[in-house]
Amino acid sequence: MVARTPLGPECSACRARRLKSSLDCGRCGRRGRPSSADPRVCERCAGERVRQVCRGCSAEEQNYADGRCARCILAERLQTLADGGDPRAVERLAPYLAALRDGPKPWSVLNWMTVSAGHRTLLELTRGELELAHEALDALQRGQSTAYLRAALVRAGVLPARDEQTAKLDAFIRAQAARLADGEDRTRLRAFAVWQIQHDLKRRERRGQTARSSERLARAQISVAVELISWLHTHGMTLRDLRQEHLDRWLADGSTYRRRIRAFLAWARRGDLLPALEAQRAEPRRHTDPLDADQRLRLVGTLLADDTLDLRDRVAGCLLLIFAQPITRLARLTVDEVDEHACPVRLRLGPEPLELPEPLGTLVAELKQQRPGLATTGAGDRGRWLFPGLRLDAPLHPEQMRRRLRRLGITARPGRAAALLHLAQTLPPAILSDLLGISEGRAADWTRAATGDWARYAADVARQLQQG
């Protein structure tokens, strides 16, 4: 306890949250801090002493240091940064520094300036020690902090936009080619990587046809080609010596990951470097045991009722367990696909908008308004993604979303299978296709499974359990 209120003791976390918040008072109508006794009115109307008033701008919010609010301290520190920097660099960085100063989360920006390696990079840029260019940032070895800062600089107009996936793939190609000895095979690997994989990725990226997994697939196709060439060299052969029996042996000795060699084989065949060789596709998984119906309903109930969970996880879990949405689709939902003004709230997953039941509709509308921002951007505009990632130019990565849902006991494939079976029992395939954004053929398959083969299988299992 740090303070006593008419409603009882107030802990430090609750007090800090109240001191940082504000409301339109229901009594006087002015903007002020909520009362500790009645959260519907301001402190003045409740007759309480107004504490923590910034002596710099008179803002009624928790002071950060020296009797001043976080925004005043942030403005001072950014001005000090600019005053000590190179004038030409500061002039170029001015839009980004202004975005940091005017952003919605001054406390977060100050914390970022204290602990992040991205702030060290900003210092070097401001002082002119680091060139303000993509190439200079590429040369740094400071992990994701550089990627987040780069995205923010592009968004502020300080750096020009570029095809990020293609640019990152360029460095990867150089590193992979270095694994091979200098010679004819290394030259061919570079030609495949640059003129086939990178060129195709660049074309699709400029058309807006790439996902976060596109670069990963491109890397895999290049890596597996390097592995095959290295294996040939280990066995005293070159690429020209590769035959079907060699390929079969190499495929048999590794995982299904090696099946991605098909892109390289097709390219080599078109260039008359290799005869027609075949790497069979891995057998697709055709069956997933659906999540138990009662367990699915319990999970949905928890997601809808437990407001201590992250709002992103609650919405993503419900859309997966109720409407069978794949995680890759969820991650790429945009705010434009949510109509929060409709009654009920609508979400477009397929050709026809889907009416969301309550309280899910309210949660989706709240998520559209409360998407988390990022300190390094300083931007009030949080991008177009319903589930934004740490970078404003990219959504939350599907693998990250998958891990978050697993912590709540939600596994994608069984959860989606259970939802699709339930929906297929009540909706015709054409309507299922329009609302969920799946093909009519796939919708028909799930309808047959729900009313035919799966129903018979479930009945057989039930009889066996009763007999046991």
VMD Tcl script that draws the C-alpha trace (Angstrom):
set ca {
  {0.00 0.00 0.00}
  {1.29 3.49 -0.86}
  {-1.82 5.60 -0.22}
  {-5.18 5.52 1.54}
  {-8.34 6.40 -0.39}
  {-12.03 6.56 0.56}
  {-12.37 3.13 -1.04}
  {-9.48 1.66 0.94}
  {-5.72 1.24 0.44}
  {-4.26 1.89 -3.03}
  {-1.26 -0.18 -4.18}
  {1.65 1.32 -6.11}
  {0.60 -0.24 -9.43}
  {-3.00 0.97 -9.17}
  {-1.87 4.42 -8.07}
  {0.60 4.74 -10.96}
  {-2.07 3.60 -13.43}
  {-4.56 6.17 -12.08}
  {-2.02 9.00 -12.01}
  {-1.14 8.36 -15.67}
  {-4.78 8.23 -16.82}
  {-7.35 10.94 -17.55}
  {-11.07 11.21 -18.27}
  {-13.78 13.65 -19.29}
  {-15.34 14.35 -15.92}
  {-18.99 13.40 -15.71}
  {-19.67 16.36 -13.42}
  {-17.70 19.39 -14.68}
  {-16.97 18.12 -18.19}
  {-13.26 19.08 -18.12}
  {-10.40 16.73 -18.82}
  {-8.75 15.60 -15.60}
  {-7.38 12.72 -13.58}
  {-10.00 10.28 -12.21}
  {-10.81 10.42 -8.53}
  {-9.60 7.60 -6.31}
  {-13.08 7.46 -4.75}
  {-15.24 7.68 -7.88}
  {-13.58 6.88 -11.24}
  {-16.42 8.71 -13.07}
  {-15.40 12.17 -11.87}
  {-12.15 14.12 -11.63}
  {-10.17 14.71 -8.44}
  {-11.31 18.36 -8.13}
  {-15.00 17.50 -8.29}
  {-14.46 14.76 -5.72}
  {-12.86 17.31 -3.39}
  {-9.50 15.55 -3.45}
  {-6.11 17.20 -3.50}
  {-4.69 17.28 -7.01}
  {-1.26 15.71 -6.74}
  {1.56 15.19 -9.22}
  {1.02 18.31 -11.37}
  {3.87 18.99 -13.80}
  {5.62 22.23 -12.91}
  {6.63 22.64 -16.54}
  {3.35 22.32 -18.45}
  {0.84 21.91 -15.58}
  {-0.25 18.52 -16.88}
  {-2.10 16.51 -14.24}
  {-0.29 13.23 -14.54}
  {2.39 11.28 -12.73}
  {5.67 13.17 -12.72}
  {8.67 11.50 -14.26}
  {11.52 13.45 -12.60}
  {12.24 16.82 -11.05}
  {8.54 17.57 -10.61}
  {7.90 17.38 -14.35}
  {5.91 14.99 -16.51}
  {7.40 12.45 -18.88}
  {6.57 14.55 -21.95}
  {8.47 17.59 -20.65}
  {11.49 15.47 -19.68}
  {11.41 13.77 -23.09}
  {11.29 17.09 -24.95}
  {14.26 18.35 -22.92}
  {16.35 15.22 -23.58}
  {15.60 15.25 -27.28}
  {16.55 18.92 -27.46}
  {19.82 18.15 -25.66}
  {20.41 15.35 -28.16}
  {19.81 17.70 -31.08}
  {21.96 20.50 -29.60}
  {24.92 18.15 -29.24}
  {24.58 16.60 -32.70}
  {25.87 17.36 -36.16}
  {23.64 20.13 -37.61}
  {23.19 18.40 -40.98}
  {22.37 15.05 -39.38}
  {19.95 16.69 -36.93}
  {18.19 18.46 -39.78}
  {17.64 15.20 -41.63}
  {16.49 13.43 -38.45}
  {14.13 16.26 -37.46}
  {10.89 14.50 -38.58}
  {11.77 11.39 -36.59}
  {12.81 13.35 -33.48}
  {9.52 15.25 -33.70}
  {7.61 11.95 -33.92}
  {9.37 10.72 -30.78}
  {8.60 13.97 -28.95}
  {4.91 14.09 -29.94}
  {4.16 10.36 -29.74}
  {1.45 8.92 -27.48}
  {3.80 7.10 -25.07}
  {6.48 9.41 -23.63}
  {7.18 7.01 -20.75}
  {7.92 4.22 -23.22}
  {10.19 6.45 -25.30}
  {12.16 7.45 -22.20}
  {12.52 3.81 -21.23}
  {13.68 2.99 -24.78}
  {16.27 5.78 -24.57}
  {17.57 4.21 -21.37}
  {17.88 0.53 -22.26}
  {17.71 -0.03 -26.03}
  {20.63 -0.50 -28.40}
  {18.48 1.37 -30.91}
  {19.02 4.57 -28.94}
  {22.79 4.08 -29.16}
  {22.38 3.88 -32.93}
  {20.29 7.06 -32.88}
  {23.03 8.85 -30.94}
  {25.61 7.85 -33.55}
  {23.32 9.01 -36.37}
  {22.66 12.33 -34.64}
  {26.35 13.00 -34.06}
  {27.23 12.15 -37.64}
  {29.33 9.16 -36.53}
  {27.12 6.81 -38.55}
  {25.92 7.63 -42.06}
  {22.17 8.01 -42.33}
  {21.76 5.35 -45.02}
  {20.41 1.82 -45.33}
  {23.88 0.47 -46.11}
  {25.31 1.85 -42.85}
  {22.49 0.28 -40.83}
  {22.99 -3.02 -42.67}
  {26.60 -3.12 -41.44}
  {25.59 -2.87 -37.77}
  {25.37 -6.02 -35.64}
  {22.75 -4.94 -33.10}
  {19.94 -7.35 -33.80}
  {16.30 -6.43 -34.11}
  {16.75 -3.00 -32.53}
  {18.23 -1.82 -35.84}
  {15.29 -3.25 -37.81}
  {12.77 -1.45 -35.60}
  {14.68 1.84 -35.82}
  {15.04 1.52 -39.60}
  {11.28 0.96 -40.01}
  {10.56 4.03 -37.88}
  {13.01 6.19 -39.89}
  {11.36 5.06 -43.13}
  {7.91 5.82 -41.74}
  {9.05 9.32 -40.71}
  {10.41 9.95 -44.22}
  {14.02 10.17 -43.03}
  {15.10 7.13 -45.02}
  {13.65 6.09 -48.38}
  {11.52 2.97 -48.45}
  {13.13 -0.14 -49.90}
  {12.30 -3.80 -50.48}
  {13.42 -5.08 -47.07}
  {13.10 -8.80 -47.73}
  {15.11 -8.52 -50.93}
  {17.77 -6.42 -49.21}
  {18.19 -8.90 -46.36}
  {18.32 -11.78 -48.81}
  {21.25 -10.15 -50.61}
  {23.51 -10.46 -47.55}
  {22.32 -14.03 -47.03}
  {23.24 -14.98 -50.59}
  {26.79 -13.67 -50.13}
  {27.18 -15.66 -46.91}
  {25.84 -18.88 -48.45}
  {27.99 -18.60 -51.56}
  {31.05 -18.21 -49.32}
  {30.40 -21.74 -48.00}
  {31.38 -23.17 -51.40}
  {34.87 -23.24 -52.86}
  {35.51 -20.76 -55.62}
  {34.67 -22.34 -58.96}
  {31.98 -23.22 -61.46}
  {29.45 -24.59 -58.93}
  {29.74 -21.49 -56.75}
  {29.06 -19.31 -59.80}
  {25.99 -21.37 -60.65}
  {24.70 -21.18 -57.09}
  {24.98 -17.38 -57.14}
  {23.21 -17.22 -60.51}
  {20.33 -19.34 -59.17}
  {20.09 -17.33 -55.94}
  {20.23 -13.90 -57.59}
  {18.46 -14.32 -60.92}
  {15.85 -16.88 -59.88}
  {15.10 -16.57 -56.15}
  {16.00 -12.96 -55.38}
  {14.58 -11.62 -58.63}
  {11.29 -13.46 -58.05}
  {11.10 -12.22 -54.45}
  {11.76 -8.62 -55.54}
  {9.05 -8.80 -58.20}
  {6.47 -10.15 -55.75}
  {7.49 -7.72 -53.01}
  {6.97 -4.73 -55.29}
  {3.53 -6.05 -56.16}
  {2.66 -6.49 -52.49}
  {2.35 -10.26 -52.90}
  {4.81 -11.35 -50.19}
  {4.26 -12.47 -46.62}
  {6.69 -12.66 -43.72}
  {7.34 -16.29 -44.70}
  {8.39 -15.40 -48.27}
  {11.96 -14.54 -47.33}
  {12.20 -17.65 -45.15}
  {11.19 -19.84 -48.08}
  {13.71 -18.08 -50.34}
  {16.47 -18.67 -47.78}
  {15.50 -22.34 -47.49}
  {15.64 -22.86 -51.27}
  {19.12 -21.33 -51.42}
  {20.41 -23.16 -48.33}
  {19.28 -26.55 -49.55}
  {20.98 -25.97 -52.91}
  {24.22 -25.19 -51.07}
  {23.80 -28.37 -49.02}
  {23.39 -30.50 -52.15}
  {26.43 -28.99 -53.88}
  {28.51 -29.40 -50.71}
  {27.43 -33.04 -50.49}
  {28.48 -33.60 -54.09}
  {31.88 -32.04 -53.44}
  {32.33 -34.24 -50.36}
  {31.77 -37.29 -52.59}
  {34.19 -36.10 -55.26}
  {31.53 -34.89 -57.70}
  {30.38 -31.60 -59.18}
  {26.92 -30.43 -60.11}
  {27.40 -31.74 -63.66}
  {27.80 -35.29 -62.24}
  {24.47 -35.30 -60.38}
  {22.12 -38.12 -61.38}
  {18.84 -39.44 -60.02}
  {20.48 -42.15 -57.89}
  {22.73 -39.55 -56.23}
  {19.75 -37.26 -55.59}
  {17.69 -40.12 -54.12}
  {20.51 -41.04 -51.74}
  {20.93 -37.44 -50.61}
  {17.18 -37.05 -50.06}
  {16.97 -40.32 -48.12}
  {19.77 -39.28 -45.77}
  {18.05 -36.03 -44.72}
  {14.74 -34.62 -43.58}
  {11.78 -33.54 -45.70}
  {13.34 -30.06 -45.64}
  {15.57 -31.24 -48.51}
  {12.51 -31.55 -50.77}
  {12.77 -27.80 -51.29}
  {15.55 -28.59 -53.76}
  {12.87 -28.80 -56.47}
  {13.23 -25.08 -57.30}
  {16.96 -25.48 -57.91}
  {16.50 -28.65 -59.98}
  {13.90 -26.95 -62.20}
  {16.19 -23.95 -62.73}
  {19.19 -26.15 -63.56}
  {17.07 -28.20 -65.97}
  {15.93 -25.07 -67.84}
  {19.57 -24.01 -68.21}
  {20.63 -27.45 -69.48}
  {22.91 -27.86 -66.48}
  {21.21 -31.08 -65.35}
  {19.00 -33.76 -66.85}
  {15.39 -34.03 -65.68}
  {15.58 -35.08 -62.02}
  {12.70 -35.64 -59.63}
  {12.43 -34.90 -55.91}
  {9.05 -36.24 -54.80}
  {6.95 -34.02 -52.55}
  {6.55 -35.12 -48.96}
  {3.25 -36.87 -48.30}
  {0.86 -34.23 -46.92}
  {-0.79 -34.72 -43.56}
  {-4.40 -35.60 -44.26}
  {-5.94 -35.92 -40.80}
  {-5.94 -33.96 -37.58}
  {-7.83 -35.06 -34.50}
  {-10.11 -32.14 -33.62}
  {-10.10 -30.53 -30.22}
  {-12.71 -31.91 -27.84}
  {-15.92 -29.89 -28.18}
  {-16.29 -29.21 -24.44}
  {-12.66 -28.16 -24.16}
  {-13.08 -25.80 -27.12}
  {-16.09 -24.15 -25.48}
  {-14.22 -23.81 -22.17}
  {-11.31 -22.11 -23.92}
  {-13.63 -19.74 -25.76}
  {-15.41 -18.90 -22.50}
  {-12.09 -18.10 -20.82}
  {-10.97 -15.88 -23.70}
  {-14.24 -13.94 -23.70}
  {-14.41 -13.44 -19.93}
  {-10.83 -13.09 -18.66}
  {-9.84 -9.43 -19.10}
  {-6.41 -10.08 -17.53}
  {-5.31 -11.77 -20.78}
  {-3.76 -9.76 -23.61}
  {-6.52 -8.43 -25.87}
  {-4.64 -9.63 -28.97}
  {-4.53 -13.19 -27.64}
  {-8.21 -13.13 -26.70}
  {-9.32 -11.99 -30.16}
  {-6.94 -14.25 -32.10}
  {-7.89 -17.30 -30.01}
  {-11.63 -16.68 -30.46}
  {-11.33 -16.19 -34.23}
  {-9.41 -19.46 -34.47}
  {-11.66 -21.52 -32.19}
  {-15.00 -20.09 -33.39}
  {-14.39 -19.25 -37.06}
  {-11.52 -21.64 -37.85}
  {-9.17 -18.91 -39.09}
  {-5.59 -20.02 -39.81}
  {-2.90 -18.16 -37.92}
  {-1.27 -16.92 -41.12}
  {-4.58 -15.28 -42.09}
  {-5.12 -13.81 -38.62}
  {-1.68 -12.21 -38.60}
  {-2.45 -10.34 -41.83}
  {-5.87 -8.95 -40.86}
  {-6.04 -5.18 -41.29}
  {-8.12 -2.55 -39.53}
  {-9.97 -1.94 -42.81}
  {-11.55 -5.39 -42.48}
  {-13.27 -4.41 -39.21}
  {-16.49 -2.36 -39.30}
  {-16.83 -1.36 -35.65}
  {-19.70 1.04 -36.40}
  {-22.01 -1.72 -37.63}
  {-24.41 -3.34 -35.19}
  {-23.35 -6.04 -34.64}
  {-19.65 -5.47 -35.38}
  {-18.58 -6.98 -38.71}
  {-15.33 -8.59 -39.77}
  {-14.49 -9.44 -43.38}
  {-12.81 -12.86 -43.59}
  {-14.15 -13.80 -47.01}
  {-16.23 -12.22 -49.78}
  {-19.09 -11.51 -47.35}
  {-18.64 -9.68 -44.01}
  {-19.21 -11.81 -40.94}
  {-21.40 -10.54 -38.08}
  {-19.57 -11.15 -34.80}
  {-21.51 -12.28 -31.75}
  {-21.12 -10.42 -28.47}
  {-18.93 -10.01 -26.56}
  {-16.47 -10.94 -29.34}
  {-17.63 -8.00 -31.48}
  {-16.81 -5.56 -28.67}
  {-13.38 -7.13 -28.17}
  {-12.55 -6.81 -31.88}
  {-13.68 -3.17 -31.90}
  {-11.53 -2.48 -28.81}
  {-8.53 -4.13 -30.43}
  {-8.89 -1.88 -33.48}
  {-8.75 1.18 -31.21}
  {-6.15 -0.03 -28.69}
  {-3.51 -1.73 -30.82}
  {-0.12 -1.48 -29.06}
  {2.37 1.04 -30.37}
  {6.15 1.06 -30.19}
  {8.37 3.59 -28.48}
  {10.95 3.78 -31.28}
  {8.37 4.99 -33.75}
  {6.90 7.70 -31.61}
  {3.99 7.66 -34.03}
  {0.37 8.05 -33.10}
  {-0.54 6.18 -36.30}
  {-0.11 2.51 -35.41}
  {-0.20 1.16 -38.94}
  {-2.79 -0.84 -40.81}
  {-2.47 -4.21 -39.06}
  {-5.08 -5.43 -36.58}
  {-2.34 -7.47 -34.89}
  {0.71 -5.20 -35.28}
  {4.19 -6.46 -34.59}
  {7.01 -4.47 -33.07}
  {7.63 -2.90 -36.47}
  {4.87 -0.73 -37.88}
  {5.59 -1.94 -41.40}
  {4.89 -5.58 -40.52}
  {2.20 -7.52 -38.64}
  {2.80 -9.82 -35.69}
  {4.73 -12.81 -37.00}
  {2.57 -15.96 -37.30}
  {5.09 -18.00 -35.29}
  {4.95 -15.45 -32.49}
  {1.14 -15.58 -32.52}
  {1.27 -19.38 -32.52}
  {3.55 -19.40 -29.46}
  {1.32 -16.92 -27.63}
  {-1.77 -19.07 -28.22}
  {0.01 -22.25 -27.18}
  {0.72 -20.67 -23.80}
  {-3.06 -20.44 -23.40}
  {-3.53 -24.12 -24.33}
  {-4.68 -23.41 -27.90}
  {-3.11 -25.49 -30.68}
  {-3.98 -24.30 -34.16}
  {-4.73 -27.44 -36.18}
  {-6.94 -29.30 -33.65}
  {-8.72 -26.05 -32.73}
  {-9.46 -25.16 -36.35}
  {-10.61 -28.70 -37.15}
  {-13.09 -28.63 -34.27}
  {-14.42 -25.22 -35.32}
  {-14.82 -26.26 -38.96}
  {-16.67 -29.45 -38.01}
  {-19.05 -27.46 -35.84}
  {-19.70 -24.81 -38.51}
  {-20.07 -27.38 -41.28}
  {-22.93 -29.03 -39.37}
  {-25.02 -25.86 -39.53}
  {-23.97 -23.93 -42.66}
  {-24.17 -24.93 -46.35}
  {-20.78 -25.10 -48.12}
  {-21.43 -21.97 -50.24}
  {-22.19 -19.81 -47.19}
  {-19.29 -21.33 -45.24}
  {-16.97 -20.44 -48.12}
  {-18.20 -16.83 -48.37}
  {-18.00 -16.11 -44.64}
  {-14.72 -17.82 -43.77}
  {-12.76 -17.17 -46.95}
  {-12.15 -20.84 -47.84}
  {-12.81 -22.50 -51.18}
  {-16.19 -24.10 -51.85}
  {-14.48 -27.42 -52.44}
  {-12.82 -27.31 -49.05}
  {-16.06 -26.23 -47.42}
  {-17.83 -29.17 -49.06}
  {-15.13 -31.54 -47.76}
  {-15.72 -30.35 -44.21}
  {-19.48 -30.66 -44.63}
  {-19.08 -34.28 -45.72}
  {-16.73 -34.90 -42.80}
  {-19.17 -33.36 -40.33}
  {-22.23 -35.23 -41.58}
  {-20.71 -38.39 -43.02}
  {-17.40 -40.09 -42.44}
  {-16.49 -38.18 -39.28}
  {-19.94 -38.67 -37.75}
  {-19.70 -42.41 -38.37}
  {-16.18 -42.48 -36.93}
  {-17.30 -40.59 -33.82}
  {-20.25 -42.98 -33.36}
  {-17.92 -46.00 -33.67}
  {-15.59 -44.57 -31.03}
  {-18.54 -43.91 -28.71}
  {-19.77 -47.49 -29.06}
  {-16.30 -48.86 -28.36}
  {-16.03 -46.76 -25.21}
  {-19.44 -47.96 -23.99}
  {-18.49 -51.59 -24.63}
  {-15.16 -51.09 -22.85}
}
mol new
graphics top color blue
foreach p $ca { graphics top sphere $p radius 0.5 }
foreach p [lrange $ca 0 end-1] q [lrange $ca 1 end] { graphics top cylinder $p $q radius 0.2 }
display resetview
